[in-house]
C-alpha cells in the first residue's frame, strides 16, 4: 500500500512532527522547550551545517529539517527529497505510522518536494513474498499543514504523479511469467479506461494485416503473440489540436534472440519494457488529473526469445512503412518494434512525438543512471521545455547530437538500412535509425541507465524506478498552463 499524503486536520496536535525550515530562526512552537532549542543551536554549530536534527519527545518525534539556500532551484528541491528519505528511514525504524509536515519559512515547492521524496522512497515491491509483514514499512500517512499557497489541486496532482510513478515501477518489476505482451496490453488499457481514456489493442492478426515487419520479426521466436496498444486521452478542452504522441518500447523480456546475451546480462531484462511503463503511466496520470492536453500513447510489445523460427542475423525484413532493414544483431530489437510505431504515428499528424526506450547499453555506459540520454530532430523548443521539466523533477536530460554523419554507419549494401552501426556512438546510431521513420518534431529518450538500478539511490528504489513519468507529468502540466 502506497504512503498517503493528506492535509492535516485543523487544531490537531500530531505527536510526530517534521518542520521544514528555510530560515535561520527556529520555530517558536510550544512543542519545542527552551533547553531543546539550545541543544538544536549547538548541534548546528561547526563548519558543516546539519541537514536535519531529531528530537525524541515522550509523546513522539520532532524533526527539524533545514533547507539549504541553494541558488539552483533544481538542487535545492532535490536536497529536500533526499532529506525526506533520511527522515523516513528513522520513522520506519521506530515503527511510526504517521507524521505531520509543517513549514517554517519553507516554500510550497519545497514542501511538495519533501513529501514527494518521502512517498517515493517508501515504495516496496513485496507482492511475491509469502510473508511480507516483517519487511513492510510501518509509515503509512504523511499529513501536510494547510497554507494559502499549498492548494488542494497541487496536493492532488502530486498524489497522482506519485501514484503513476509507483504503478510504472510495479509494471517494470513484474517478471515475464506474470506479465507477457498480452498481459501488458490488457493492464495498461484497463487502467486508462478507468479514468476516462480510450484504449485499443491490435492482436497478431491485425498487426500482420498492417505489415509491421519489425514487431512481427522480433516476435518470431516467441510462443506468445505480440500486441500493439493505442492509448488516447482527448479532453474537450485540450490546448492542442494536434496530438502529442508518446511511444514506449514494450519488450517484456529480452534474451538477445539468436545474438544471445550472456546469462548474467539477462538477469534484469524484464525491465526492457520500462519505456512502455513510462508512457502508459504518464498518459494515465494526465487523464486522472484531467489535464487539458490531447495525448496518444503507442506501445508495441513482445518478448525477444530464441526459437527455431526466430529471426537471425542476415535476415532482411520489411517495416510498416516499406523500409527494408538488414538485421545484423537480433539484440538490437527495440529499435525495430519502435520503428513500426513511429511510422504508424504519422497518421495522427502529431504536434510532437516523444519516444521512451531502454534502447542501448551505450547510453548507460555514457552517463550511468544519473540522467537520460536525449536527442531531438525539429523539436528545439519543446526539447528546451522538456529539459526544464527534467530539472524540476531531477530526471535530467543530456542532449547528444543527431548529425547526419552518423547515418553513414547504418547504411546497408543490400537493404535500405541495417539495424546496428559500428562500435562507437551506439546510442546515437540507434537514434538515427529511429529518425528515419519520422517526419515530425521528434524527441528520443534512451532511459537504459536510470530505468532499473541494482541498489537503492535515495528515493529511487531498487529495481524499476518509474523514470520518465514525473518528467512527462511536469512537461504536460506546464504545457496545459501556458495555453
C-alpha positions in Angstrom: 0.0 0.0 0.0 1.4 3.4 -1.0 2.0 6.1 1.5 -0.9 8.6 1.6 -0.3 12.3 1.6 -3.2 14.3 3.2 -3.9 17.7 4.5 -3.6 17.8 8.3 -6.7 18.3 10.4 -7.1 21.8 11.8 -6.4 22.2 15.5 -4.9 18.7 15.8 -1.6 18.2 17.5 0.3 15.4 15.9 2.8 13.5 18.1 5.3 13.2 15.3 6.1 16.5 13.5 8.5 17.5 10.8 9.4 21.2 10.5 10.8 22.2 7.1 12.8 25.2 7.9 14.0 27.8 5.4 15.2 30.3 7.9 18.0 30.8 10.5 15.4 31.2 13.2 13.9 28.1 14.8 10.1 27.7 15.0 8.7 29.3 18.2 6.4 26.4 18.9 5.2 25.2 22.3 6.4 21.8 21.3 10.0 22.9 21.5 11.2 23.5 25.0 13.9 26.2 25.6 16.6 23.7 26.5 15.9 21.8 23.3 16.3 25.0 21.3 19.7 25.4 22.9 20.5 21.8 22.0 19.5 22.4 18.4 21.6 25.5 18.1 24.6 23.6 19.5 24.1 20.8 17.0 24.1 23.3 14.1 27.3 25.0 15.1 30.6 24.0 13.4 31.9 24.1 9.9 29.3 21.7 8.4 25.7 22.7 8.9 23.5 19.7 9.6 20.7 18.9 7.2 18.3 17.8 9.9 18.0 17.2 13.6 15.8 14.7 15.5 14.4 15.3 19.0 12.9 12.4 20.8 10.0 13.5 22.9 8.0 11.4 25.3 4.9 11.6 23.0 6.7 11.3 19.7 9.5 12.7 17.5 10.2 16.2 16.3 12.4 16.6 13.2 13.9 19.9 12.2 14.9 19.8 8.5 17.0 22.7 7.2 16.5 23.7 3.6 19.9 24.7 2.1 19.7 28.1 0.4 20.9 26.8 -3.0 20.6 29.3 -5.8 20.0 26.4 -8.1 16.3 25.5 -7.6 16.7 22.0 -9.0 19.4 21.1 -6.5 17.5 22.7 -3.6 14.4 20.7 -4.3 16.4 17.5 -4.8 18.0 18.1 -1.4 14.5 18.3 0.1 13.6 15.0 -1.5 16.8 13.3 -0.2 16.4 14.7 3.3 12.9 13.2 3.3 14.5 9.8 2.6 16.6 10.0 5.7 13.7 11.1 7.9 11.6 8.2 6.5 14.3 5.7 7.4 14.1 6.8 11.1 10.3 6.8 11.1 10.1 3.2 9.7 12.9 2.0 12.1 10.9 3.3 15.1 7.7 1.8 13.8 6.0 5.1 13.3 2.8 5.2 11.2 2.2 8.9 10.6 3.7 12.4 10.9 2.7 15.9 10.1 4.9 18.1 7.8 4.9 21.8 8.7 6.5 24.8 7.2 8.7 27.3 8.9 9.6 29.7 6.1 9.7 26.8 3.5 8.3 27.5 0.1 5.4 25.5 -1.3 7.6 23.8 -3.9 10.0 22.7 -1.1 7.1 21.2 0.9 5.9 19.3 -2.1 9.4 18.1 -3.0 9.9 16.8 0.6 6.5 15.0 0.5 7.3 13.5 -2.9 10.7 12.2 -1.8 9.2 10.6 1.3 6.4 8.9 -0.6 8.6 7.6 -3.5 11.2 6.3 -1.0 8.5 4.3 0.9 7.8 2.2 -2.1 8.2 -1.6 -1.8 7.6 -4.5 -4.2 6.6 -7.3 -1.8 3.9 -9.0 -3.9 5.6 -12.4 -4.2 6.8 -12.8 -0.6 4.9 -15.5 1.3 5.0 -13.4 4.5 5.8 -9.7 3.9 4.6 -8.4 7.2 8.1 -8.2 8.8 9.5 -6.3 5.8 6.6 -4.0 5.2 7.3 -0.4 6.1 5.3 1.0 9.1 4.9 4.5 7.8 1.5 5.0 6.1 0.4 8.6 6.2 2.1 12.0 5.8 -0.1 14.9 6.9 0.7 18.2 5.4 -0.1 21.5 7.0 -2.5 23.8 5.3 -1.3 27.1 3.7 -2.7 29.6 1.3 -0.3 28.6 -1.5 -0.5 24.8 -1.0 -3.8 24.2 -2.7 -5.9 21.1 -3.0 -5.1 20.9 -6.7 -1.3 21.0 -6.1 -1.6 18.2 -3.5 -3.9 16.2 -5.7 -1.6 16.5 -8.7 1.3 15.4 -6.5 -0.6 12.3 -5.4 -1.5 11.4 -8.9 2.1 11.9 -10.2 3.4 9.6 -7.4 0.7 7.0 -7.9 1.5 6.8 -11.6 5.3 6.6 -10.9 4.8 3.7 -8.4 2.5 1.9 -10.9 5.2 2.2 -13.5 7.6 0.6 -11.0 5.2 -2.2 -10.4 4.9 -2.9 -14.1 8.7 -3.0 -14.6 9.3 -5.2 -11.5 6.8 -7.9 -12.7 8.6 -10.9 -14.1 7.8 -12.3 -17.6 5.8 -15.3 -16.3 3.4 -12.8 -14.7 3.4 -10.1 -17.5 3.8 -11.0 -21.1 2.9 -8.8 -24.0 -0.8 -9.7 -23.9 -1.0 -9.1 -20.2 0.8 -5.7 -20.5 -1.6 -4.5 -23.2 -4.7 -5.5 -21.2 -3.4 -4.0 -17.9 -2.5 -0.6 -19.4 -5.7 -0.4 -21.4 -7.9 -1.1 -18.4 -6.0 1.3 -16.3 -6.5 4.2 -18.7 -10.2 3.3 -19.3 -10.7 3.5 -15.5 -10.0 7.3 -15.6 -11.9 8.1 -18.8 -9.4 7.4 -21.5 -9.7 5.2 -24.6 -7.7 2.2 -25.5 -7.5 -0.2 -28.5 -5.3 -3.4 -28.7 -4.2 -4.7 -32.0 -3.8 -8.5 -31.9 -1.3 -10.5 -34.0 -3.7 -10.9 -36.9 -4.3 -7.1 -37.1 -0.5 -6.5 -36.8 0.0 -8.9 -39.7 -2.5 -7.1 -41.8 -0.7 -3.8 -41.1 2.6 -5.5 -42.1 4.5 -4.3 -39.1 7.6 -6.3 -40.0 9.7 -5.1 -37.2 7.4 -6.1 -34.4 6.5 -9.4 -36.2 10.1 -10.3 -36.8 11.2 -9.8 -33.1 8.2 -11.9 -32.1 9.1 -14.9 -34.3 10.9 -16.7 -31.5 8.1 -16.4 -29.0 5.1 -18.6 -28.4 3.2 -15.6 -27.0 1.7 -13.2 -29.6 2.7 -9.6 -30.0 0.4 -6.7 -29.2 0.2 -3.1 -30.4 -1.7 -0.8 -28.0 -3.1 2.6 -28.7 -4.0 4.7 -25.7 -5.8 8.0 -26.1 -6.7 10.9 -23.8 -8.6 13.7 -25.7 -10.5 16.1 -23.4 -12.9 18.5 -24.9 -10.8 21.5 -23.6 -7.5 20.3 -25.0 -5.0 23.1 -25.6 -3.5 21.3 -28.6 -5.4 20.3 -31.7 -2.6 18.0 -32.9 -1.7 15.2 -30.6 1.4 14.8 -28.5 2.3 11.2 -29.2 4.3 9.1 -26.7 5.9 5.9 -27.9 7.2 3.3 -25.4 9.3 0.2 -26.0 7.5 -2.8 -24.8 10.0 -5.7 -24.9 8.7 -7.6 -21.9 11.8 -9.8 -21.8 14.9 -9.7 -23.9 17.2 -12.7 -24.3 19.0 -11.0 -27.2 17.4 -13.5 -29.6 19.9 -15.5 -31.7 22.5 -12.9 -30.8 22.2 -14.3 -27.3 23.1 -12.2 -24.3 25.5 -13.7 -21.6 23.5 -15.2 -18.8 24.2 -12.6 -16.2 23.2 -9.9 -18.7 19.7 -11.4 -18.9 19.1 -11.2 -15.1 17.3 -7.8 -15.3 15.8 -8.0 -18.8 12.2 -8.0 -17.5 12.9 -4.2 -17.4 13.2 -3.9 -21.2 9.6 -2.7 -21.2 10.3 0.3 -19.0 9.6 2.7 -21.9 6.1 1.3 -22.2 5.5 1.6 -18.5 6.6 5.2 -18.6 4.3 6.2 -21.4 1.3 4.2 -20.1 1.7 5.7 -16.6 2.2 9.3 -18.0 -1.0 9.2 -20.0 -2.8 7.7 -17.1 -1.7 10.5 -14.8 -2.7 13.1 -17.4 -6.1 11.6 -17.7 -6.7 11.2 -13.9 -5.6 14.8 -13.4 -7.9 15.9 -16.2 -5.0 17.8 -17.9 -6.3 19.6 -21.0 -3.8 18.0 -23.3 -4.5 15.8 -26.3 -2.3 12.7 -25.9 -1.8 9.4 -27.7 0.5 6.6 -26.4 1.7 3.8 -28.7 3.0 0.6 -27.2 4.4 -2.2 -29.4 5.0 -5.2 -27.2 6.6 -8.6 -27.5 9.4 -10.7 -25.9 12.6 -11.4 -27.8 13.4 -15.1 -27.4 15.3 -17.9 -29.1 13.3 -20.5 -31.0 13.7 -22.5 -34.2 11.7 -19.8 -36.1 13.4 -16.8 -34.6 14.8 -14.1 -36.9 18.5 -14.3 -37.3 21.4 -12.1 -38.3 21.4 -11.7 -42.1 17.6 -11.6 -42.4 16.1 -8.7 -44.3 12.7 -7.5 -43.0 10.2 -5.1 -44.4 8.9 -2.5 -42.0 5.4 -1.0 -41.7 6.4 2.0 -43.9 8.0 -0.3 -46.5 11.7 0.3 -45.5 13.9 -2.7 -45.7 16.2 -3.5 -42.9 19.2 -5.9 -42.8 19.4 -7.5 -39.4 23.0 -7.8 -38.2 22.2 -8.2 -34.5 19.0 -9.6 -33.1 19.8 -7.9 -29.7 19.1 -4.6 -31.4 15.4 -5.5 -31.4 13.9 -2.5 -29.6 14.5 -0.1 -32.5 12.7 -2.5 -34.8 9.5 -2.5 -32.9 9.7 1.2 -32.2 10.3 2.0 -35.9 6.9 0.5 -36.8 5.3 2.5 -34.0 7.0 5.7 -35.1 5.9 5.2 -38.7 2.4 4.5 -37.5 2.4 7.8 -35.5 2.4 9.7 -38.8 -1.3 9.0 -39.3 -2.0 11.4 -36.4 -0.1 14.4 -37.9 1.4 14.9 -34.4 2.5 18.1 -32.9 5.3 16.2 -31.2 6.4 12.6 -30.7 8.5 11.6 -27.6 10.0 8.1 -27.6 11.0 6.3 -24.4 13.1 3.2 -24.5 15.8 1.2 -22.7 17.5 1.1 -26.0 21.3 0.9 -25.7 24.0 -0.2 -23.3 26.0 2.7 -24.8 23.6 5.2 -23.2 24.0 3.6 -19.8 27.8 3.5 -20.2 27.9 7.1 -21.3 26.2 8.7 -18.3 25.2 5.9 -15.9 21.9 6.2 -14.1 22.2 9.9 -13.3 20.4 11.1 -16.3 18.6 10.4 -19.6 20.4 10.3 -23.0 18.3 12.5 -25.2 18.2 13.5 -28.9 15.9 15.7 -30.9 15.0 16.4 -34.5 13.0 19.5 -35.5 12.0 19.9 -31.8 14.3 22.5 -30.3 11.7 24.5 -28.4 9.8 21.5 -26.9 13.2 20.0 -26.1 14.0 23.1 -24.0 10.7 22.8 -22.2 11.3 19.1 -21.6 14.7 19.8 -20.2 13.3 22.4 -17.8 10.8 19.8 -16.6 13.6 17.3 -16.2 15.5 19.8 -13.9 12.4 20.3 -11.8 11.9 16.6 -11.1 15.6 15.8 -11.3 15.3 13.4 -14.2 17.8 15.4 -16.2 18.4 15.2 -20.0 21.8 15.1 -21.6 21.5 16.0 -25.3 23.5 14.1 -27.8 23.9 15.2 -31.4 21.9 13.8 -34.4 24.4 14.8 -37.0 23.8 13.2 -40.5 27.3 11.8 -40.5 26.2 9.1 -38.0 23.7 7.8 -40.5 26.5 6.6 -42.7 27.1 3.9 -40.0 23.7 2.3 -40.6 23.7 2.2 -44.3 23.4 -1.3 -45.8 24.8 -2.6 -49.1 21.7 -4.9 -49.6 18.8 -3.1 -47.9 17.7 0.5 -47.0 19.2 0.3 -43.5 21.0 -2.1 -41.2 19.9 -2.3 -37.6 23.2 -1.6 -35.9 26.1 0.8 -36.6 29.7 0.4 -35.6 31.3 0.1 -32.2 31.2 3.8 -31.5 28.3 6.1 -30.5 25.8 3.3 -30.4 23.2 5.4 -28.6 23.3 8.0 -31.5 23.2 5.5 -34.4 20.2 3.9 -32.7 18.6 7.3 -32.6 19.4 7.9 -36.3 17.8 4.6 -37.1 14.6 5.7 -35.4 14.8 9.2 -37.1 14.4 7.5 -40.5 10.8 6.6 -39.6 9.8 10.1 -38.6 8.7 13.2 -40.5 7.6 15.3 -37.5 9.2 17.0 -34.4 10.8 14.1 -32.6 12.5 13.6 -29.2 14.2 10.3 -28.4 14.9 9.4 -24.8 17.2 6.5 -24.1 16.4 5.5 -20.4 18.7 2.5 -20.3 20.7 3.9 -17.4 18.1 5.1 -14.9 15.2 2.8 -15.7 16.4 -0.1 -13.5 19.0 0.1 -10.8 20.8 -2.6 -8.8 20.7 -0.8 -5.4 18.6 2.0 -3.9 19.6 5.5 -4.7 17.7 7.8 -2.3 14.0 7.8 -3.3 14.8 5.7 -6.4 14.1 2.2 -5.3 16.0 -1.0 -6.2 14.6 -2.4 -9.5 12.2 -0.3 -11.6 12.4 3.4 -10.9 9.5 4.7 -13.0 11.8 7.2 -14.7 10.0 9.3 -17.2 6.6 9.5 -15.6 7.3 12.5 -13.4 9.2 14.1 -16.3 6.2 13.8 -18.6 3.7 14.9 -16.0 5.7 18.1 -15.3 6.1 18.8 -19.0 2.4 18.2 -19.8 1.3 20.3 -16.8 3.3 23.3 -18.0 2.0 22.8 -21.5 -1.5 23.0 -20.1 -0.8 26.1 -18.1 0.8 28.0 -20.9 -2.3 28.0 -23.0 
